[in-house]
Amino acid sequence: MAKLQVGVVSPEREIWSGEADMVIAKTVEGEIGIMPNHAPVIGVLVEGGVLRVKRDGNADLVAAVHGGFISVAANEVSVLAEAAELGSEVDVAAAKDALQRAQAAIESSQDDADAQLEAKRNAARLRAAGEEV
């Protein structure tokens, strides 16, 4: 069976690369699932989304992805994220604390775009780490 060649990068580093059976990402148009032989596509990733890479016989790779693009062509999937973090790398306690601070800032000021962005990012980090949000 055909496999996908997947690369996940941010400006800071290569997050992960390898073979996969399926990639699931959230774009501005909705969630998209990519399997081998998928039609070529380019999508804009949402801020604070979770990327899931399904690998046969291995645990899913899960990452918090903050903006960027996904490109699919000829069984190659490129995720070019503005920022990304593997779920296994998330400091859960720090992310929970940051989410609580952002939510408090949102409640005290209805028009705080920075706090809303921070809340989205930390909620995604927690979901990528397997936490309930």
Biotite code that builds the C-alpha atoms (Angstrom):
import biotite.structure as struc

atoms = struc.array([
    struc.Atom([0.000, 0.000, 0.000], chain_id="A", res_id=1, res_name="MET", atom_name="CA", element="C"),
    struc.Atom([1.230, 3.497, -0.817], chain_id="A", res_id=2, res_name="ALA", atom_name="CA", element="C"),
    struc.Atom([2.446, 5.753, 1.980], chain_id="A", res_id=3, res_name="LYS", atom_name="CA", element="C"),
    struc.Atom([2.570, 9.488, 2.429], chain_id="A", res_id=4, res_name="LEU", atom_name="CA", element="C"),
    struc.Atom([5.871, 11.285, 2.886], chain_id="A", res_id=5, res_name="GLN", atom_name="CA", element="C"),
    struc.Atom([5.159, 13.905, 5.534], chain_id="A", res_id=6, res_name="VAL", atom_name="CA", element="C"),
    struc.Atom([7.206, 16.880, 6.659], chain_id="A", res_id=7, res_name="GLY", atom_name="CA", element="C"),
    struc.Atom([6.186, 19.290, 9.412], chain_id="A", res_id=8, res_name="VAL", atom_name="CA", element="C"),
    struc.Atom([8.324, 22.414, 9.723], chain_id="A", res_id=9, res_name="VAL", atom_name="CA", element="C"),
    struc.Atom([8.234, 25.803, 11.407], chain_id="A", res_id=10, res_name="SER", atom_name="CA", element="C"),
    struc.Atom([10.629, 28.716, 10.956], chain_id="A", res_id=11, res_name="PRO", atom_name="CA", element="C"),
    struc.Atom([12.551, 27.526, 14.022], chain_id="A", res_id=12, res_name="GLU", atom_name="CA", element="C"),
    struc.Atom([13.040, 23.857, 13.131], chain_id="A", res_id=13, res_name="ARG", atom_name="CA", element="C"),
    struc.Atom([11.879, 20.681, 11.489], chain_id="A", res_id=14, res_name="GLU", atom_name="CA", element="C"),
    struc.Atom([9.210, 19.315, 13.823], chain_id="A", res_id=15, res_name="ILE", atom_name="CA", element="C"),
    struc.Atom([8.881, 15.851, 12.262], chain_id="A", res_id=16, res_name="TRP", atom_name="CA", element="C"),
    struc.Atom([9.284, 13.980, 9.001], chain_id="A", res_id=17, res_name="SER", atom_name="CA", element="C"),
    struc.Atom([8.560, 10.420, 7.982], chain_id="A", res_id=18, res_name="GLY", atom_name="CA", element="C"),
    struc.Atom([6.031, 8.051, 6.437], chain_id="A", res_id=19, res_name="GLU", atom_name="CA", element="C"),
    struc.Atom([2.355, 8.044, 7.309], chain_id="A", res_id=20, res_name="ALA", atom_name="CA", element="C"),
    struc.Atom([-0.917, 6.452, 6.314], chain_id="A", res_id=21, res_name="ASP", atom_name="CA", element="C"),
    struc.Atom([-3.063, 9.525, 6.911], chain_id="A", res_id=22, res_name="MET", atom_name="CA", element="C"),
    struc.Atom([-2.763, 13.166, 7.917], chain_id="A", res_id=23, res_name="VAL", atom_name="CA", element="C"),
    struc.Atom([-5.632, 15.104, 9.494], chain_id="A", res_id=24, res_name="ILE", atom_name="CA", element="C"),
    struc.Atom([-5.420, 18.898, 9.738], chain_id="A", res_id=25, res_name="ALA", atom_name="CA", element="C"),
    struc.Atom([-7.798, 21.756, 10.410], chain_id="A", res_id=26, res_name="LYS", atom_name="CA", element="C"),
    struc.Atom([-7.894, 24.385, 7.693], chain_id="A", res_id=27, res_name="THR", atom_name="CA", element="C"),
    struc.Atom([-9.910, 27.586, 7.429], chain_id="A", res_id=28, res_name="VAL", atom_name="CA", element="C"),
    struc.Atom([-12.367, 25.638, 5.229], chain_id="A", res_id=29, res_name="GLU", atom_name="CA", element="C"),
    struc.Atom([-12.717, 22.818, 7.758], chain_id="A", res_id=30, res_name="GLY", atom_name="CA", element="C"),
    struc.Atom([-10.969, 19.610, 8.740], chain_id="A", res_id=31, res_name="GLU", atom_name="CA", element="C"),
    struc.Atom([-9.200, 17.742, 5.956], chain_id="A", res_id=32, res_name="ILE", atom_name="CA", element="C"),
    struc.Atom([-8.026, 14.139, 5.863], chain_id="A", res_id=33, res_name="GLY", atom_name="CA", element="C"),
    struc.Atom([-5.217, 13.219, 3.490], chain_id="A", res_id=34, res_name="ILE", atom_name="CA", element="C"),
    struc.Atom([-4.591, 9.621, 2.438], chain_id="A", res_id=35, res_name="MET", atom_name="CA", element="C"),
    struc.Atom([-2.247, 8.227, -0.228], chain_id="A", res_id=36, res_name="PRO", atom_name="CA", element="C"),
    struc.Atom([-3.126, 9.251, -3.794], chain_id="A", res_id=37, res_name="ASN", atom_name="CA", element="C"),
    struc.Atom([-5.058, 12.310, -2.601], chain_id="A", res_id=38, res_name="HIS", atom_name="CA", element="C"),
    struc.Atom([-5.635, 15.015, -5.193], chain_id="A", res_id=39, res_name="ALA", atom_name="CA", element="C"),
    struc.Atom([-3.224, 17.953, -4.998], chain_id="A", res_id=40, res_name="PRO", atom_name="CA", element="C"),
    struc.Atom([-4.390, 20.628, -2.576], chain_id="A", res_id=41, res_name="VAL", atom_name="CA", element="C"),
    struc.Atom([-3.113, 23.667, -0.718], chain_id="A", res_id=42, res_name="ILE", atom_name="CA", element="C"),
    struc.Atom([-4.842, 24.794, 2.463], chain_id="A", res_id=43, res_name="GLY", atom_name="CA", element="C"),
    struc.Atom([-4.472, 27.513, 5.063], chain_id="A", res_id=44, res_name="VAL", atom_name="CA", element="C"),
    struc.Atom([-4.154, 26.102, 8.581], chain_id="A", res_id=45, res_name="LEU", atom_name="CA", element="C"),
    struc.Atom([-6.186, 27.614, 11.408], chain_id="A", res_id=46, res_name="VAL", atom_name="CA", element="C"),
    struc.Atom([-4.590, 29.265, 14.389], chain_id="A", res_id=47, res_name="GLU", atom_name="CA", element="C"),
    struc.Atom([-4.575, 26.875, 17.323], chain_id="A", res_id=48, res_name="GLY", atom_name="CA", element="C"),
    struc.Atom([-5.285, 23.698, 15.375], chain_id="A", res_id=49, res_name="GLY", atom_name="CA", element="C"),
    struc.Atom([-4.202, 20.137, 16.054], chain_id="A", res_id=50, res_name="VAL", atom_name="CA", element="C"),
    struc.Atom([-2.436, 18.065, 13.387], chain_id="A", res_id=51, res_name="LEU", atom_name="CA", element="C"),
    struc.Atom([-2.739, 14.283, 13.598], chain_id="A", res_id=52, res_name="ARG", atom_name="CA", element="C"),
    struc.Atom([-0.432, 11.950, 11.655], chain_id="A", res_id=53, res_name="VAL", atom_name="CA", element="C"),
    struc.Atom([-1.601, 8.327, 11.604], chain_id="A", res_id=54, res_name="LYS", atom_name="CA", element="C"),
    struc.Atom([1.158, 5.760, 11.215], chain_id="A", res_id=55, res_name="ARG", atom_name="CA", element="C"),
    struc.Atom([0.478, 2.037, 10.772], chain_id="A", res_id=56, res_name="ASP", atom_name="CA", element="C"),
    struc.Atom([1.667, 0.103, 13.817], chain_id="A", res_id=57, res_name="GLY", atom_name="CA", element="C"),
    struc.Atom([2.790, 3.239, 15.685], chain_id="A", res_id=58, res_name="ASN", atom_name="CA", element="C"),
    struc.Atom([1.071, 5.716, 17.959], chain_id="A", res_id=59, res_name="ALA", atom_name="CA", element="C"),
    struc.Atom([-0.410, 8.734, 16.227], chain_id="A", res_id=60, res_name="ASP", atom_name="CA", element="C"),
    struc.Atom([1.852, 11.747, 16.061], chain_id="A", res_id=61, res_name="LEU", atom_name="CA", element="C"),
    struc.Atom([-0.036, 14.775, 17.378], chain_id="A", res_id=62, res_name="VAL", atom_name="CA", element="C"),
    struc.Atom([1.104, 18.385, 17.167], chain_id="A", res_id=63, res_name="ALA", atom_name="CA", element="C"),
    struc.Atom([-0.299, 21.802, 18.010], chain_id="A", res_id=64, res_name="ALA", atom_name="CA", element="C"),
    struc.Atom([-0.084, 23.907, 14.847], chain_id="A", res_id=65, res_name="VAL", atom_name="CA", element="C"),
    struc.Atom([-0.498, 27.663, 14.858], chain_id="A", res_id=66, res_name="HIS", atom_name="CA", element="C"),
    struc.Atom([-1.254, 28.990, 11.393], chain_id="A", res_id=67, res_name="GLY", atom_name="CA", element="C"),
    struc.Atom([0.590, 28.265, 8.181], chain_id="A", res_id=68, res_name="GLY", atom_name="CA", element="C"),
    struc.Atom([-0.131, 26.071, 5.185], chain_id="A", res_id=69, res_name="PHE", atom_name="CA", element="C"),
    struc.Atom([-0.564, 22.442, 4.178], chain_id="A", res_id=70, res_name="ILE", atom_name="CA", element="C"),
    struc.Atom([0.414, 21.310, 0.701], chain_id="A", res_id=71, res_name="SER", atom_name="CA", element="C"),
    struc.Atom([-0.361, 17.922, -0.839], chain_id="A", res_id=72, res_name="VAL", atom_name="CA", element="C"),
    struc.Atom([1.002, 16.594, -4.136], chain_id="A", res_id=73, res_name="ALA", atom_name="CA", element="C"),
    struc.Atom([2.189, 13.176, -5.338], chain_id="A", res_id=74, res_name="ALA", atom_name="CA", element="C"),
    struc.Atom([1.876, 11.488, -1.928], chain_id="A", res_id=75, res_name="ASN", atom_name="CA", element="C"),
    struc.Atom([3.930, 14.237, -0.280], chain_id="A", res_id=76, res_name="GLU", atom_name="CA", element="C"),
    struc.Atom([2.405, 16.310, 2.507], chain_id="A", res_id=77, res_name="VAL", atom_name="CA", element="C"),
    struc.Atom([4.187, 19.460, 3.627], chain_id="A", res_id=78, res_name="SER", atom_name="CA", element="C"),
    struc.Atom([2.986, 21.305, 6.701], chain_id="A", res_id=79, res_name="VAL", atom_name="CA", element="C"),
    struc.Atom([4.561, 24.748, 6.881], chain_id="A", res_id=80, res_name="LEU", atom_name="CA", element="C"),
    struc.Atom([3.484, 26.108, 10.264], chain_id="A", res_id=81, res_name="ALA", atom_name="CA", element="C"),
    struc.Atom([4.030, 29.569, 11.687], chain_id="A", res_id=82, res_name="GLU", atom_name="CA", element="C"),
    struc.Atom([4.650, 27.740, 14.983], chain_id="A", res_id=83, res_name="ALA", atom_name="CA", element="C"),
    struc.Atom([4.220, 24.105, 15.980], chain_id="A", res_id=84, res_name="ALA", atom_name="CA", element="C"),
    struc.Atom([4.911, 21.814, 18.904], chain_id="A", res_id=85, res_name="GLU", atom_name="CA", element="C"),
    struc.Atom([4.635, 18.052, 19.260], chain_id="A", res_id=86, res_name="LEU", atom_name="CA", element="C"),
    struc.Atom([2.158, 16.957, 21.894], chain_id="A", res_id=87, res_name="GLY", atom_name="CA", element="C"),
    struc.Atom([4.935, 15.010, 23.624], chain_id="A", res_id=88, res_name="SER", atom_name="CA", element="C"),
    struc.Atom([6.942, 18.235, 24.038], chain_id="A", res_id=89, res_name="GLU", atom_name="CA", element="C"),
    struc.Atom([4.177, 20.290, 25.679], chain_id="A", res_id=90, res_name="VAL", atom_name="CA", element="C"),
    struc.Atom([4.709, 21.428, 29.261], chain_id="A", res_id=91, res_name="ASP", atom_name="CA", element="C"),
    struc.Atom([1.134, 20.688, 30.363], chain_id="A", res_id=92, res_name="VAL", atom_name="CA", element="C"),
    struc.Atom([1.289, 22.635, 33.644], chain_id="A", res_id=93, res_name="ALA", atom_name="CA", element="C"),
    struc.Atom([2.673, 25.735, 31.916], chain_id="A", res_id=94, res_name="ALA", atom_name="CA", element="C"),
    struc.Atom([0.095, 25.492, 29.104], chain_id="A", res_id=95, res_name="ALA", atom_name="CA", element="C"),
    struc.Atom([-2.782, 25.182, 31.620], chain_id="A", res_id=96, res_name="LYS", atom_name="CA", element="C"),
    struc.Atom([-1.483, 28.189, 33.529], chain_id="A", res_id=97, res_name="ASP", atom_name="CA", element="C"),
    struc.Atom([-1.107, 30.250, 30.340], chain_id="A", res_id=98, res_name="ALA", atom_name="CA", element="C"),
    struc.Atom([-4.621, 29.259, 29.214], chain_id="A", res_id=99, res_name="LEU", atom_name="CA", element="C"),
    struc.Atom([-6.108, 30.329, 32.550], chain_id="A", res_id=100, res_name="GLN", atom_name="CA", element="C"),
    struc.Atom([-4.301, 33.696, 32.399], chain_id="A", res_id=101, res_name="ARG", atom_name="CA", element="C"),
    struc.Atom([-5.506, 34.265, 28.832], chain_id="A", res_id=102, res_name="ALA", atom_name="CA", element="C"),
    struc.Atom([-9.091, 33.368, 29.742], chain_id="A", res_id=103, res_name="GLN", atom_name="CA", element="C"),
    struc.Atom([-8.974, 35.791, 32.702], chain_id="A", res_id=104, res_name="ALA", atom_name="CA", element="C"),
    struc.Atom([-7.690, 38.540, 30.403], chain_id="A", res_id=105, res_name="ALA", atom_name="CA", element="C"),
    struc.Atom([-10.509, 37.833, 27.937], chain_id="A", res_id=106, res_name="ILE", atom_name="CA", element="C"),
    struc.Atom([-13.130, 38.035, 30.695], chain_id="A", res_id=107, res_name="GLU", atom_name="CA", element="C"),
    struc.Atom([-11.791, 41.368, 31.970], chain_id="A", res_id=108, res_name="SER", atom_name="CA", element="C"),
    struc.Atom([-11.463, 42.924, 28.497], chain_id="A", res_id=109, res_name="SER", atom_name="CA", element="C"),
    struc.Atom([-13.909, 41.795, 25.812], chain_id="A", res_id=110, res_name="GLN", atom_name="CA", element="C"),
    struc.Atom([-11.721, 43.004, 22.927], chain_id="A", res_id=111, res_name="ASP", atom_name="CA", element="C"),
    struc.Atom([-8.325, 41.505, 23.785], chain_id="A", res_id=112, res_name="ASP", atom_name="CA", element="C"),
    struc.Atom([-7.151, 39.871, 20.545], chain_id="A", res_id=113, res_name="ALA", atom_name="CA", element="C"),
    struc.Atom([-3.773, 38.910, 22.040], chain_id="A", res_id=114, res_name="ASP", atom_name="CA", element="C"),
    struc.Atom([-5.443, 37.043, 24.905], chain_id="A", res_id=115, res_name="ALA", atom_name="CA", element="C"),
    struc.Atom([-7.785, 35.276, 22.494], chain_id="A", res_id=116, res_name="GLN", atom_name="CA", element="C"),
    struc.Atom([-4.827, 34.178, 20.365], chain_id="A", res_id=117, res_name="LEU", atom_name="CA", element="C"),
    struc.Atom([-2.955, 33.004, 23.467], chain_id="A", res_id=118, res_name="GLU", atom_name="CA", element="C"),
    struc.Atom([-6.018, 31.050, 24.626], chain_id="A", res_id=119, res_name="ALA", atom_name="CA", element="C"),
    struc.Atom([-6.367, 29.323, 21.214], chain_id="A", res_id=120, res_name="LYS", atom_name="CA", element="C"),
    struc.Atom([-2.688, 28.400, 21.134], chain_id="A", res_id=121, res_name="ARG", atom_name="CA", element="C"),
    struc.Atom([-2.597, 26.972, 24.651], chain_id="A", res_id=122, res_name="ASN", atom_name="CA", element="C"),
    struc.Atom([-5.865, 25.073, 24.179], chain_id="A", res_id=123, res_name="ALA", atom_name="CA", element="C"),
    struc.Atom([-4.348, 23.473, 21.064], chain_id="A", res_id=124, res_name="ALA", atom_name="CA", element="C"),
    struc.Atom([-1.142, 22.658, 22.949], chain_id="A", res_id=125, res_name="ARG", atom_name="CA", element="C"),
    struc.Atom([-3.178, 20.900, 25.646], chain_id="A", res_id=126, res_name="LEU", atom_name="CA", element="C"),
    struc.Atom([-5.270, 18.965, 23.101], chain_id="A", res_id=127, res_name="ARG", atom_name="CA", element="C"),
    struc.Atom([-2.073, 17.876, 21.331], chain_id="A", res_id=128, res_name="ALA", atom_name="CA", element="C"),
    struc.Atom([-0.747, 16.634, 24.667], chain_id="A", res_id=129, res_name="ALA", atom_name="CA", element="C"),
    struc.Atom([-3.905, 14.560, 25.135], chain_id="A", res_id=130, res_name="GLY", atom_name="CA", element="C"),
    struc.Atom([-5.514, 16.815, 27.751], chain_id="A", res_id=131, res_name="GLU", atom_name="CA", element="C"),
    struc.Atom([-9.215, 17.690, 27.894], chain_id="A", res_id=132, res_name="GLU", atom_name="CA", element="C"),
    struc.Atom([-9.893, 21.375, 27.268], chain_id="A", res_id=133, res_name="VAL", atom_name="CA", element="C"),
])
